[in-house]
């Protein structure tokens, strides 16, 4: 049995039927303030593109993930290239930039000669 998805007590179908203003009452304060102030022209264009197409490229990392976007594939720019991800139900209300990292994870190798007390006395030859 798969657990049914609920966002603040509402099913996905109910969320998709809500207007953006009604949906803004359910999201956290940062997203609610952004919606109340009004979406930018670029964000409105992105919403129109997503209604028409499935696979869309964008630089808008601060766009809020809305319920109608579930199941869509989006490519978000991370500063170097476009990273692709599929929007899932659990992502609703979050911001796209959270899912596309801009920094690589640093991977360190073994310490060099002289890095520790024991290796400082070892000859290099």
TIRO-2110 file (N, C-alpha, C; in Angstrom, 1 decimal):
// TIRO-2110
0.8, -1.2, 0.0, N, 1, A
0.0, 0.0, 0.0, CA, 1, A
0.9, 1.2, 0.0, C, 1, A
0.7, 2.0, -1.0, N, 2, A
1.5, 3.3, -1.1, CA, 2, A
0.7, 4.3, -0.3, C, 2, A
1.5, 5.1, 0.4, N, 3, A
0.9, 6.2, 1.3, CA, 3, A
0.4, 7.3, 0.4, C, 3, A
-0.7, 7.8, 0.7, N, 4, A
-1.3, 8.8, -0.1, CA, 4, A
-0.7, 10.2, 0.2, C, 4, A
-0.4, 11.0, -0.8, N, 5, A
0.3, 12.2, -0.7, CA, 5, A
-0.7, 13.3, -0.2, C, 5, A
-0.3, 14.0, 0.9, N, 6, A
-1.1, 15.1, 1.4, CA, 6, A
-0.1, 16.3, 1.6, C, 6, A
-0.6, 17.5, 1.2, N, 7, A
0.2, 18.7, 1.5, CA, 7, A
-0.7, 19.6, 2.3, C, 7, A
-0.4, 19.8, 3.6, N, 8, A
-1.2, 20.6, 4.5, CA, 8, A
-2.6, 20.1, 4.6, C, 8, A
-2.8, 18.8, 4.5, N, 9, A
-4.2, 18.2, 4.6, CA, 9, A
-4.9, 18.1, 3.3, C, 9, A
-4.3, 18.5, 2.2, N, 10, A
-5.0, 18.5, 0.9, CA, 10, A
-4.4, 17.5, 0.0, C, 10, A
-5.2, 16.8, -0.8, N, 11, A
-4.7, 15.9, -1.8, CA, 11, A
-4.2, 16.7, -3.0, C, 11, A
-3.5, 16.0, -3.9, N, 12, A
-2.9, 16.6, -5.1, CA, 12, A
-4.0, 17.2, -6.0, C, 12, A
-5.0, 16.5, -6.2, N, 13, A
-6.1, 16.9, -7.1, CA, 13, A
-6.7, 18.2, -6.5, C, 13, A
-6.9, 18.3, -5.2, N, 14, A
-7.5, 19.5, -4.6, CA, 14, A
-6.5, 20.7, -4.7, C, 14, A
-5.2, 20.4, -4.6, N, 15, A
-4.2, 21.5, -4.8, CA, 15, A
-4.2, 22.0, -6.2, C, 15, A
-4.4, 21.1, -7.2, N, 16, A
-4.3, 21.5, -8.6, CA, 16, A
-5.6, 22.3, -8.9, C, 16, A
-6.7, 22.2, -8.2, N, 17, A
-7.9, 22.9, -8.5, CA, 17, A
-7.8, 24.3, -7.8, C, 17, A
-6.9, 24.6, -6.9, N, 18, A
-6.8, 25.8, -6.2, CA, 18, A
-6.2, 26.9, -7.1, C, 18, A
-6.6, 28.1, -7.0, N, 19, A
-5.9, 29.2, -7.7, CA, 19, A
-4.6, 29.5, -7.0, C, 19, A
-3.7, 30.3, -7.6, N, 20, A
-2.4, 30.6, -7.0, CA, 20, A
-2.6, 31.3, -5.7, C, 20, A
-3.6, 32.2, -5.7, N, 21, A
-3.8, 33.0, -4.4, CA, 21, A
-4.2, 32.1, -3.3, C, 21, A
-5.1, 31.1, -3.6, N, 22, A
-5.5, 30.2, -2.5, CA, 22, A
-4.4, 29.3, -2.1, C, 22, A
-3.6, 28.9, -3.1, N, 23, A
-2.4, 28.0, -2.8, CA, 23, A
-1.4, 28.8, -1.9, C, 23, A
-1.3, 30.1, -2.1, N, 24, A
-0.3, 30.9, -1.3, CA, 24, A
-0.6, 30.8, 0.2, C, 24, A
-1.9, 30.6, 0.5, N, 25, A
-2.2, 30.6, 2.0, CA, 25, A
-1.7, 29.3, 2.6, C, 25, A
-1.3, 28.3, 1.8, N, 26, A
-0.8, 27.0, 2.4, CA, 26, A
0.7, 26.9, 2.5, C, 26, A
1.4, 27.7, 1.7, N, 27, A
2.9, 27.6, 1.7, CA, 27, A
3.5, 28.4, 2.8, C, 27, A
4.8, 28.2, 3.1, N, 28, A
5.5, 28.9, 4.1, CA, 28, A
5.6, 30.4, 3.7, C, 28, A
6.1, 31.2, 4.7, N, 29, A
6.0, 32.7, 4.6, CA, 29, A
6.8, 33.3, 3.4, C, 29, A
8.0, 32.7, 3.1, N, 30, A
8.8, 33.3, 2.0, CA, 30, A
8.1, 33.1, 0.7, C, 30, A
7.5, 32.0, 0.4, N, 31, A
6.8, 31.7, -0.8, CA, 31, A
5.5, 32.5, -0.8, C, 31, A
4.8, 32.6, 0.3, N, 32, A
3.6, 33.4, 0.4, CA, 32, A
3.8, 34.9, 0.1, C, 32, A
4.9, 35.5, 0.6, N, 33, A
5.2, 36.9, 0.3, CA, 33, A
5.5, 37.1, -1.1, C, 33, A
6.2, 36.1, -1.7, N, 34, A
6.6, 36.3, -3.1, CA, 34, A
5.3, 36.3, -4.0, C, 34, A
4.4, 35.4, -3.7, N, 35, A
3.2, 35.3, -4.5, CA, 35, A
2.3, 36.6, -4.3, C, 35, A
2.2, 37.1, -3.1, N, 36, A
1.4, 38.3, -2.8, CA, 36, A
2.0, 39.5, -3.5, C, 36, A
3.3, 39.6, -3.6, N, 37, A
3.9, 40.7, -4.3, CA, 37, A
3.8, 40.6, -5.8, C, 37, A
3.5, 39.5, -6.3, N, 38, A
3.2, 39.3, -7.7, CA, 38, A
4.4, 38.6, -8.4, C, 38, A
4.2, 37.7, -9.3, N, 39, A
5.2, 37.0, -10.0, CA, 39, A
5.8, 37.9, -11.0, C, 39, A
7.1, 37.8, -11.3, N, 40, A
7.7, 38.6, -12.4, CA, 40, A
7.3, 38.1, -13.7, C, 40, A
7.6, 38.9, -14.8, N, 41, A
7.2, 38.6, -16.1, CA, 41, A
7.8, 37.3, -16.6, C, 41, A
9.1, 37.1, -16.2, N, 42, A
9.8, 35.8, -16.6, CA, 42, A
9.1, 34.6, -15.9, C, 42, A
8.7, 34.7, -14.7, N, 43, A
8.0, 33.6, -14.0, CA, 43, A
6.6, 33.3, -14.7, C, 43, A
5.9, 34.4, -15.1, N, 44, A
4.7, 34.2, -15.8, CA, 44, A
4.9, 33.5, -17.1, C, 44, A
6.0, 33.9, -17.8, N, 45, A
6.3, 33.2, -19.1, CA, 45, A
6.6, 31.7, -18.9, C, 45, A
7.4, 31.4, -17.8, N, 46, A
7.7, 30.0, -17.5, CA, 46, A
6.4, 29.2, -17.2, C, 46, A
5.5, 29.8, -16.5, N, 47, A
4.2, 29.1, -16.2, CA, 47, A
3.5, 28.8, -17.5, C, 47, A
3.4, 29.8, -18.4, N, 48, A
2.8, 29.5, -19.7, CA, 48, A
3.5, 28.4, -20.5, C, 48, A
4.8, 28.4, -20.5, N, 49, A
5.6, 27.4, -21.2, CA, 49, A
5.3, 26.0, -20.6, C, 49, A
5.2, 26.0, -19.3, N, 50, A
5.0, 24.7, -18.7, CA, 50, A
3.6, 24.1, -18.9, C, 50, A
2.6, 25.0, -19.2, N, 51, A
1.3, 24.6, -19.5, CA, 51, A
1.3, 24.0, -21.0, C, 51, A
2.2, 24.4, -21.8, N, 52, A
2.2, 24.0, -23.2, CA, 52, A
3.2, 22.8, -23.4, C, 52, A
4.4, 22.9, -22.8, N, 53, A
5.4, 21.8, -23.0, CA, 53, A
5.7, 21.1, -21.7, C, 53, A
6.4, 20.0, -21.8, N, 54, A
6.8, 19.2, -20.7, CA, 54, A
8.3, 19.5, -20.3, C, 54, A
9.2, 19.6, -21.3, N, 55, A
10.6, 19.8, -21.0, CA, 55, A
11.0, 21.2, -21.3, C, 55, A
11.3, 22.0, -20.2, N, 56, A
11.5, 23.4, -20.3, CA, 56, A
12.9, 23.7, -19.6, C, 56, A
13.7, 24.6, -20.3, N, 57, A
14.9, 25.1, -19.7, CA, 57, A
14.6, 26.5, -19.0, C, 57, A
15.3, 26.7, -17.9, N, 58, A
15.1, 28.0, -17.2, CA, 58, A
16.3, 28.4, -16.4, C, 58, A
16.4, 29.7, -16.1, N, 59, A
17.4, 30.2, -15.2, CA, 59, A
16.8, 30.6, -13.9, C, 59, A
15.5, 30.5, -13.8, N, 60, A
14.8, 30.9, -12.6, CA, 60, A
14.9, 29.9, -11.5, C, 60, A
16.0, 30.1, -10.7, N, 61, A
16.2, 29.2, -9.6, CA, 61, A
15.3, 29.5, -8.4, C, 61, A
14.7, 30.7, -8.3, N, 62, A
13.9, 31.1, -7.2, CA, 62, A
12.4, 30.9, -7.5, C, 62, A
12.0, 30.2, -8.5, N, 63, A
10.6, 29.9, -8.9, CA, 63, A
10.1, 28.9, -7.9, C, 63, A
8.9, 29.2, -7.4, N, 64, A
8.2, 28.3, -6.5, CA, 64, A
7.6, 27.1, -7.3, C, 64, A
7.7, 25.9, -6.8, N, 65, A
7.1, 24.8, -7.5, CA, 65, A
5.6, 24.7, -7.1, C, 65, A
4.8, 24.8, -8.1, N, 66, A
3.3, 24.9, -8.0, CA, 66, A
2.7, 23.5, -8.3, C, 66, A
1.5, 23.2, -7.8, N, 67, A
0.9, 21.9, -7.9, CA, 67, A
0.8, 21.4, -9.4, C, 67, A
0.5, 22.3, -10.3, N, 68, A
0.3, 21.9, -11.7, CA, 68, A
1.6, 21.4, -12.3, C, 68, A
2.7, 21.7, -11.7, N, 69, A
4.0, 21.3, -12.3, CA, 69, A
4.4, 19.8, -12.0, C, 69, A
3.7, 19.1, -11.2, N, 70, A
4.0, 17.8, -10.8, CA, 70, A
4.0, 16.9, -12.0, C, 70, A
5.1, 16.1, -12.2, N, 71, A
5.3, 15.3, -13.3, CA, 71, A
6.0, 15.9, -14.5, C, 71, A
6.2, 17.2, -14.5, N, 72, A
6.9, 17.9, -15.6, CA, 72, A
8.4, 17.7, -15.4, C, 72, A
9.2, 17.8, -16.5, N, 73, A
10.6, 17.7, -16.5, CA, 73, A
11.1, 19.2, -16.7, C, 73, A
12.0, 19.6, -15.8, N, 74, A
12.5, 21.0, -15.9, CA, 74, A
14.0, 20.9, -15.9, C, 74, A
14.7, 21.8, -16.7, N, 75, A
16.1, 21.9, -16.6, CA, 75, A
16.4, 23.3, -16.1, C, 75, A
17.1, 23.3, -14.9, N, 76, A
17.4, 24.6, -14.2, CA, 76, A
18.9, 24.8, -14.3, C, 76, A
19.3, 26.0, -14.6, N, 77, A
20.7, 26.4, -14.7, CA, 77, A
21.4, 26.5, -13.4, C, 77, A
22.6, 25.9, -13.2, N, 78, A
23.3, 25.9, -12.0, CA, 78, A
24.5, 26.9, -12.0, C, 78, A
24.6, 27.7, -13.0, N, 79, A
25.7, 28.6, -13.2, CA, 79, A
26.7, 28.1, -14.3, C, 79, A
26.7, 26.8, -14.6, N, 80, A
27.6, 26.3, -15.6, CA, 80, A
26.8, 25.6, -16.7, C, 80, A
25.8, 24.8, -16.3, N, 81, A
25.0, 24.0, -17.2, CA, 81, A
23.6, 23.8, -16.7, C, 81, A
22.8, 23.2, -17.5, N, 82, A
21.4, 23.0, -17.1, CA, 82, A
21.3, 21.6, -16.5, C, 82, A
20.8, 21.5, -15.3, N, 83, A
20.6, 20.2, -14.6, CA, 83, A
19.1, 19.8, -14.7, C, 83, A
18.8, 18.6, -15.1, N, 84, A
17.4, 18.2, -15.3, CA, 84, A
16.9, 17.4, -14.1, C, 84, A
15.7, 17.7, -13.7, N, 85, A
15.0, 16.9, -12.7, CA, 85, A
13.5, 16.9, -13.0, C, 85, A
12.9, 15.8, -12.5, N, 86, A
11.4, 15.6, -12.6, CA, 86, A
10.8, 16.1, -11.3, C, 86, A
9.7, 16.9, -11.5, N, 87, A
9.1, 17.4, -10.3, CA, 87, A
8.1, 16.4, -9.7, C, 87, A
8.3, 16.1, -8.4, N, 88, A
7.5, 15.1, -7.7, CA, 88, A
6.6, 15.8, -6.8, C, 88, A
5.6, 15.1, -6.2, N, 89, A
4.6, 15.6, -5.3, CA, 89, A
5.3, 16.3, -4.1, C, 89, A
6.3, 15.7, -3.6, N, 90, A
6.9, 16.2, -2.3, CA, 90, A
7.6, 17.5, -2.5, C, 90, A
7.9, 17.9, -3.7, N, 91, A
8.6, 19.2, -4.0, CA, 91, A
7.7, 20.4, -4.0, C, 91, A
6.4, 20.2, -3.9, N, 92, A
5.4, 21.3, -4.0, CA, 92, A
5.7, 22.3, -2.8, C, 92, A
5.7, 23.6, -3.2, N, 93, A
6.0, 24.6, -2.2, CA, 93, A
7.4, 25.0, -2.0, C, 93, A
8.3, 24.2, -2.5, N, 94, A
9.8, 24.4, -2.4, CA, 94, A
10.2, 25.3, -3.6, C, 94, A
11.5, 25.6, -3.6, N, 95, A
12.0, 26.5, -4.7, CA, 95, A
12.9, 25.6, -5.6, C, 95, A
12.9, 25.9, -6.9, N, 96, A
13.6, 25.0, -7.8, CA, 96, A
15.1, 25.0, -7.5, C, 96, A
15.7, 26.0, -7.1, N, 97, A
17.2, 26.1, -6.8, CA, 97, A
17.6, 25.1, -5.7, C, 97, A
16.7, 24.7, -4.9, N, 98, A
17.0, 23.7, -3.8, CA, 98, A
17.4, 22.4, -4.4, C, 98, A
17.0, 22.0, -5.6, N, 99, A
17.2, 20.7, -6.1, CA, 99, A
18.3, 20.7, -7.2, C, 99, A
18.9, 21.9, -7.4, N, 100, A
20.0, 22.0, -8.4, CA, 100, A
21.2, 22.6, -7.7, C, 100, A
22.2, 21.8, -7.3, N, 101, A
23.3, 22.4, -6.5, CA, 101, A
24.2, 23.2, -7.4, C, 101, A
24.8, 24.3, -6.8, N, 102, A
25.7, 25.1, -7.6, CA, 102, A
27.1, 24.8, -7.3, C, 102, A
27.4, 24.1, -6.3, N, 103, A
28.8, 23.8, -5.9, CA, 103, A
29.0, 22.3, -5.9, C, 103, A
30.2, 21.9, -6.3, N, 104, A
30.6, 20.5, -6.3, CA, 104, A
31.0, 20.2, -4.9, C, 104, A
30.8, 18.9, -4.6, N, 105, A
31.2, 18.4, -3.3, CA, 105, A
32.8, 18.2, -3.3, C, 105, A
33.5, 18.7, -2.4, N, 106, A
34.9, 18.6, -2.4, CA, 106, A
35.3, 17.2, -2.0, C, 106, A
36.2, 16.6, -2.7, N, 107, A
36.7, 15.2, -2.4, CA, 107, A
38.2, 15.3, -2.2, C, 107, A
38.6, 15.0, -1.0, N, 108, A
40.0, 15.1, -0.6, CA, 108, A
40.7, 13.8, -0.7, C, 108, A
42.0, 13.8, -1.2, N, 109, A
42.7, 12.5, -1.2, CA, 109, A
43.5, 12.4, 0.1, C, 109, A
44.5, 11.5, 0.1, N, 110, A
45.3, 11.3, 1.3, CA, 110, A
46.1, 12.5, 1.6, C, 110, A
46.5, 12.7, 2.9, N, 111, A
47.4, 13.9, 3.2, CA, 111, A
48.7, 13.7, 2.6, C, 111, A
49.4, 14.8, 2.3, N, 112, A
50.7, 14.8, 1.7, CA, 112, A
51.8, 14.7, 2.7, C, 112, A
53.0, 14.6, 2.2, N, 113, A
54.2, 14.5, 3.1, CA, 113, A
54.3, 15.8, 3.9, C, 113, A
54.5, 15.6, 5.2, N, 114, A
54.7, 16.8, 6.1, CA, 114, A
53.4, 17.3, 6.6, C, 114, A
52.3, 16.7, 6.2, N, 115, A
51.0, 17.2, 6.7, CA, 115, A
50.7, 16.8, 8.1, C, 115, A
51.3, 15.7, 8.6, N, 116, A
51.1, 15.2, 9.9, CA, 116, A
52.5, 15.1, 10.6, C, 116, A
52.5, 15.0, 11.9, N, 117, A
53.8, 14.9, 12.7, CA, 117, A
54.6, 13.6, 12.3, C, 117, A
53.9, 12.5, 12.1, N, 118, A
54.6, 11.3, 11.7, CA, 118, A
55.2, 11.3, 10.3, C, 118, A
54.5, 12.0, 9.4, N, 119, A
55.0, 12.0, 8.0, CA, 119, A
56.1, 13.1, 7.8, C, 119, A
56.2, 14.0, 8.8, N, 120, A
57.2, 15.1, 8.6, CA, 120, A
58.6, 14.5, 8.8, C, 120, A
58.8, 13.4, 9.5, N, 121, A
60.2, 12.9, 9.7, CA, 121, A
60.5, 11.9, 8.6, C, 121, A
59.6, 11.5, 7.7, N, 122, A
59.9, 10.5, 6.7, CA, 122, A
60.6, 11.2, 5.5, C, 122, A
61.6, 10.6, 5.0, N, 123, A
62.4, 11.2, 3.9, CA, 123, A
61.5, 11.1, 2.6, C, 123, A
61.8, 12.1, 1.7, N, 124, A
61.0, 12.2, 0.5, CA, 124, A
61.4, 11.2, -0.5, C, 124, A
62.7, 10.8, -0.4, N, 125, A
63.3, 9.8, -1.4, CA, 125, A
62.7, 8.5, -1.2, C, 125, A
END
